[in-house]
């Protein structure tokens, strides 16, 4: 996919009553603890019946809006950690937002999150259901979200989007639109009936993820998680990897790094060291390297750039 965005939007804290910045039909606001944010938009496809965009955020931003009449919209988060909020529901990595015509949505992004937004007409959606062996996700969603059988299915759908976008100039636009929608729905369709009844290890993985978010400050490791949920380390590892595409220990580490970055952006603690210590990074050398590997800059640079003037 292209690295150069079509548009870059800058959002700053503003007095109450000030009009929101908008991207298409989405209004954008900062949460009270944030001072500024940049949103990079890549418009992958834009036609009268199908739109597909990729949005990249560097801070926590609230998106509000509703689906245009006669359309359906899919929002797919690419955050590897954290839990973006959709109408007060914390989204898991194997869930996507599925919205019907005129339904409202209130989406709170995670810092450094990337989301894909796909919208298409109800007629195009119905035609896709008729022509392909896929499920109607609106008949199977929970509230405004749909839980895929596993994380890899969502990744497969996004890879299809990337592949067909790169080849867009060599293909007819109408054909691309149909293939993209069908690819997404096919990736979300269980391969067989057994997928409708996930094995216990995946159910445990979901419970473990919730527990991790509720106890991030605790000293968590495989042994404590295995004892807490009366499972085995092998079952826990496989269940977590299948469901969310990452091991539980890597998820804990990445979540704590994300919490550090959030606190550095918000100037929550006076120093980088205090921030790292608060989130249980006690070896500062390893912490600094892990942070730079994750975010492409040392934590001191994040703190310097967001220092209070």
Secondary structure by P-SEA (a helix, b strand, c coil): ccccccbbbbbccccccccccccccbbbbbccccccbbbbbbbcccccccccbbbbbccbbbbbbbccccbbbbbbbcccbbbbbcccccccccbbbbbcccbbbbbbbccbbbbbbbbbcaaaaaaaaaacccccccccccccccccccaaaaaaaaaaaaaaaaacccccaaaaaaaaaaaaaaaacccccccccccaaaaaaaaaaaaaaacccccccaaaaaaaacccaaaaaaaaaaaccccaaaaaaaaaaaaaaaaaaacccccaaaaaaaacccaaaaaaaaaaaaccccaaaaaaaaccc
